[in-house]
Amino acid sequence: MPTLRIALAQVNSTVGDIGGNAEAIRRWSREAARAGAHLVAFPEMMLTGYPIEDLVFRNSFVAESRQALHDLAAALVGDGLGELAVVVGYVDADGPAHTSSDAVAGTGRRDASALLHGGEVVATYFKHHLPNYGVFDEDRYFEPGTALTVVRLGEVDVALTVCEDIWQAGGPFTAARRAGAGLVVNINASPYELNKDDVRLPLVQRRAAEAGATVAYVNAVGGQDELVFDGDSMIVSRDGELLARAGQFTEGLLVHDLDLPAADAVPNPEGSTDAVAPRVEQSIPDEMEINRVTVGFSSDISDKSVKGGIAERIADEAEVWAALVLGLRDYVNKSRFRSVILGLSGGIDSAVVAAIAVDALGPDRVFGVSMPSGYSSEHSRDDAAELAKRTGLDYRTEPIQPMVDAFLANMSLSGVTVENLQARVRGVILMALSNQEGHLVLTTGNKSELAVGYSTLYGDSVGGFNPLKDVPKTMVWKLARWRNAQENAPIPENSISKPPSAELRPDQKDSDSLPDYELLDPIIKGYVDHDLGRAELIEAGNDPALVDRVLRMIDLAEYKRRQSAPGTKISGKAFGRDRRLPITNLFREGEKAV
């Protein structure tokens, strides 16, 4: 059997940085060549970054992507890499966007994969399955491809596919079986959510069985706005055996030697998924054309066999922490912020955000501000100072009581309005320091608080990025304990163990306004993440009165969430682009229409 040494480039791109992404492709291609690879595959839309959203409608952007692809092919030859087969994702077009009055049915923008070799773009493939759920809007942006590209590299037939093609049965993988492909290369920008790595392996195994071929799955790594990509690239044999697997949240090359069947254009036998997945998928006929391209290719291997190895999976808390650190680091660095600033209250949320920021950026780029009021406890001030000491971040104190008193001397305010005033004064201070010194303000509200509206608009919700936006309160505590169990425990134990409080009035506790978080979070998860209704939540064992109370709080807080800062997605459904509800909405669970 012919042997193909493949390299999966699990690397980080930046949306819109086409020149920088091209340089990264060249750099990692050189690494692949040094490893003796015959073929190197890069993630989905590596050349443009992903997702490009409405940039796809700009003719100038699409033209630059297409030109950069050809320039890249020539540059690789100049780098001495003309014999290396390079699979790279980019945006293409064979007509105007379908939003244009000049649109032609069946043409438009394309989420594309190309194979570069010998200074030429020798083959292209257009993504067939376009996701239009969750964070994806690809029906808005792209036209689906209708043909599978199979490239004969020397003695091996390699089929090209893109991301969602592997998440749905039928289409490209069924066509790959019909085409007799020995290897299916699937390039991805698959966003992270907790335990998604547990889903991917059975998925790739099912597609390998469907195609009757080895599958090489390469995924991006890095942050882009609310999304973070975790890598987890892998190679699975036609029989479902995991041959190699890359780590999570790390850049690198996964290099592995594959013994593949010689190309003969005879259909592959469809494998069984019984051993690799609990569900049975019926084979779905495909109507895709097969476009074949032949590339003169030598796959000689002079050195010893290379195995990519199988990286160990990491625990849930470590996985989430890595996602939050990477998401924040890339948001700050790719957006070219110099540093970040946040309010340090001494509570658990600000402590965890500060620890994430220090891990992401280093202490020299993190600025913490203690803003005590007349209601701030001595232990909270001490806890904030202790965290600053442990982490080494820049720390200062800006008392807010004189500013609050100035407002109260000129306005007659009372009750919750005075509580909100304190929060807004703190927001003004943080934004003033941001303007004066050039920091990005981090807000610290967690998913539980955002869900029920337990925040003050233009106060504690102020900021440009929120690392905890998709992290429930109960998980915040878990993350704090996990991080403190690692090296250099950054979070004071008192911040973890004391009852949470906004400290905006005497002896205030979160429990004065909210249910216990252990009761609250499961209802939020059911209602927000899983779209369960009132009856289903009660059937799950939740108290009916509590369900009614929580659902009402969630529904009424939609206008606040619409104004909240972006934050890293870690769950199946995050607030923001993942969950879209009307602000003006009179539908209420359990209430009959009149």
C-alpha positions, -999 to +999 in steps of 0.1 A: +000+000+000+013+035-007+023+056+023+014+092+026+029+114+053+003+139+063+006+170+085-024+186+101-017+222+109-037+230+140-030+268+139-044+302+147-056+327+121-070+363+124-101+375+105-091+400+078-054+396+082-050+379+048-013+388+045-005+376+080-024+344+076-006+337+043+027+341+062+016+317+088+007+292+061+042+295+047+058+292+081+039+261+091+044+246+056+081+249+061+077+230+094+057+203+076+083+200+049+111+196+076+090+168+090+090+151+056+053+156+050+039+150+015+007+169+023-002+196+049-038+206+056-048+239+072-081+248+088-113+262+072-109+297+058-074+298+071-064+325+046-092+349+056-099+338+092-133+326+103-160+336+106-158+366+082-195+374+085-206+404+063-171+409+049-181+382+024-204+408+007-174+431-001-161+424-036-128+438-026-124+413+003-133+383-019-110+395-046-081+399-022-087+364-008-087+349-044-056+368-054-038+359-021-044+322-028-026+324-061+002+345-046+005+320-019+009+291-043+038+310-060+054+320-027+055+284-016+075+275-047+098+304-038+102+289-004+113+256-019+080+239-011+067+233-046+065+195-041+045+199-009+007+195-014-009+223+007-047+222+015-059+256+026-093+272+032-103+305+017-133+325+004-141+322-033-169+334-056-183+324-089-209+352-090-224+381-070-236+376-035-272+364-034-281+397-016-273+415-049-299+423-075-275+408-100-274+374-082-277+343-103-292+312-088-266+285-080-237+309-079-223+333-053-198+333-025-182+301-016-166+286+015-138+269-003-108+246+000-079+245-024-050+222-030-018+240-039+011+223-056+040+233-079+031+269-078-005+264-089-040+261-075-045+226-089-079+218-073-107+236-055-137+224-036-168+243-024-184+234+010-216+214+004-234+214+038-239+249+051-248+252+088-275+276+097-281+271+135-265+282+167-237+307+159-237+298+122-254+319+094-239+303+064-271+302+043-269+340+046-234+341+032-226+312+009-239+290-019-234+253-014-211+233-037-226+204-057-195+185-067-169+165-047-132+171-057-110+141-056-073+147-062-050+118-072-017+124-054+006+099-070-010+066-061-036+079-036-070+095-042-077+123-017-112+139-013-115+175-001-143+184+023-150+213+047-163+214+083-201+209+083-197+183+055-186+159+083-214+168+107-242+156+083-247+122+068-249+119+030-234+143+005-196+145+003-187+115+024-211+092+006-197+106-027-162+099-014-171+062-010-186+061-045-154+078-058-132+052-041-112+078-022-085+064+001-084+096+023-109+123+030-094+156+043-118+176+063-107+212+072-126+229+101-133+260+121-154+242+147-161+264+177-155+250+212-181+242+238-177+221+269-172+184+261-174+189+223-143+167+220-164+138+233-187+143+203-161+147+176-144+113+177-177+092+172-186+117+145-154+113+126-157+075+130-192+075+115-180+095+085-150+072+080-174+043+080-197+061+056-169+069+032-151+036+037-119+057+039-094+072+064-105+107+076-081+134+085-099+161+105-080+193+111-095+221+133-085+257+140-073+269+174-076+304+187-102+331+196-124+352+174-148+376+192-172+353+212-159+321+196-129+301+206-115+271+186-099+243+205-081+223+179-086+186+187-075+175+152-074+138+145-069+110+121-093+080+120-090+049+099-118+035+077-124+009+104-129+035+131-095+033+148-081+065+162-047+067+147-035+101+159-050+131+179-037+165+186-040+184+219-066+210+229-060+247+227-025+244+214-009+252+180+012+226+163+015+200+136+001+165+139+023+145+116+015+108+108+023+082+082-008+067+065-008+034+046-036+040+021-051+019-007-038+025-041-061+046-063-083+025-086-116+043-088-135+013-075-162+023-049-153+017-013-174-007+008-194+012+034-183+004+069-205-003+099-210+024+125-224+000+151-191-002+171-184+035+171-217+053+177-249+046+197-272+058+170-276+042+136-274+065+105-290+053+073-268+058+043-282+088+024-278+087-014-258+116-028-262+134-061-229+151-062-207+151-092-172+138-089-145+161-102-111+144-105-077+160-107-044+143-111-012+157-097+022+143-105+035+134-071+062+115-053+055+100-019+089+084-012+098+082+025+135+077+032+134+080+070+117+058+096+079+057+101+063+087+119+033+083+143+015+114+155+005+100+189-027+105+208-028+134+232-047+129+264-080+148+270-080+173+298-106+176+326-136+198+323-124+227+345-090+227+328-108+227+294-130+257+303-101+276+318-080+271+287-109+283+265-114+314+286-077+323+287-073+318+250-105+336+242-094+367+262-058+366+250-068+366+213-095+392+217-071+416+234-041+409+211-059+406+178-078+438+186-045+454+195-053+465+230-023+472+252-038+461+285-069+454+304-085+470+335-112+457+359-128+465+392-116+443+420-143+440+446-128+411+466-156+388+454-154+356+435-163+369+400-137+397+398-111+374+413-116+348+387-116+373+359-084+388+372-068+354+374-079+346+338-065+379+326-031+374+343-029+339+329-038+352+294-017+384+293+007+384+322+005+407+353+022+436+336-008+440+313-036+437+339-047+467+360-071+462+390-090+490+407-105+487+442-134+511+444-148+509+480-180+526+491-193+532+525-208+497+524-176+478+513-165+455+540-129+455+553-125+418+544-135+426+508-109+453+506-083+430+521-093+402+496-089+425+466-054+436+478-044+400+486-054+389+450-033+417+436-004+406+457-007+370+447-010+377+409+014+407+407-011+428+387-011+466+389-033+477+418-048+509+429-076+522+451-102+548+441-128+554+468-162+562+454-181+575+485-171+612+479-184+610+443-216+593+454-221+619+481-218+646+455-246+631+435-268+627+466-261+663+477-276+675+444-304+649+438-330+633+460-323+596+456-332+566+477-334+528+478-322+507+449-315+539+430-286+547+454-274+511+449-273+516+411-257+550+415-227+533+433-224+508+405-225+536+378-199+557+396-176+526+395-184+523+358-175+559+352-142+555+369-132+524+349-142+540+316-123+572+325-092+552+333-097+533+300-099+565+281-070+581+299-046+551+299-057+530+269-069+499+287-097+476+276-123+474+304-133+439+315-167+434+330-172+405+355-208+395+354-214+357+351-241+339+330-264+334+360-265+372+367-269+381+330-297+356+327-318+371+355-308+408+350-288+410+383-266+438+371-268+476+367-268+490+331-238+514+327-225+503+360-211+468+368-221+458+332-198+484+317-169+470+297-156+459+263-153+422+270-167+397+296-147+365+302-175+351+324-204+359+301-211+322+294-200+308+328-227+300+353-221+311+389-217+275+402-190+269+375-172+301+386-167+285+420-155+253+404-130+272+382-117+291+412-110+259+432-095+242+402-072+271+394-061+274+430-051+237+429-026+245+402+006+264+405+007+298+423-029+298+436-041+333+427-075+336+445-078+342+482-098+315+499-121+340+515-132+352+480-143+316+473-159+307+506-178+338+516-214+343+506-216+365+474-227+401+478-228+432+458-222+453+490-244+481+479-264+483+511-258+471+547-254+434+551-265+427+515-263+392+501-271+379+466-296+355+483-317+386+493-326+390+456-319+357+440-326+320+446-297+298+457-274+294+427-275+256+430-313+259+423-311+288+399-284+275+375-302+243+364-334+263+356-313+287+335-296+259+317-329+242+309-346+274+298-317+291+280-295+263+268-321+237+260-352+258+253-373+239+278-407+253+286-423+258+320-440+224+321-408+206+312-388+224+339-414+215+365-414+179+353-377+179+358-382+184+395-380+222+399-404+240+422-433+256+401-432+289+420-394+291+416-397+283+378-422+311+373-401+336+392-369+327+373-385+326+339-400+360+344-366+375+355-349+360+324-376+372+300-376+408+314-338+411+312-335+407+275-330+444+269-300+444+293-284+414+276-287+430+242-264+458+255-239+435+272-202+431+262-191+401+241-176+371+259-162+337+252-187+310+244-182+277+263-218+263+264-242+248+239-260+281+238-245+314+248-261+348+251-254+369+221-253+355+185-261+320+198-295+330+214-316+355+196-349+366+210-370+398+205-366+425+232-402+435+229-419+401+236-451+395+255-451+357+253-448+343+288-444+306+296-475+292+313-497+323+304-525+318+279-530+343+252-561+365+257 
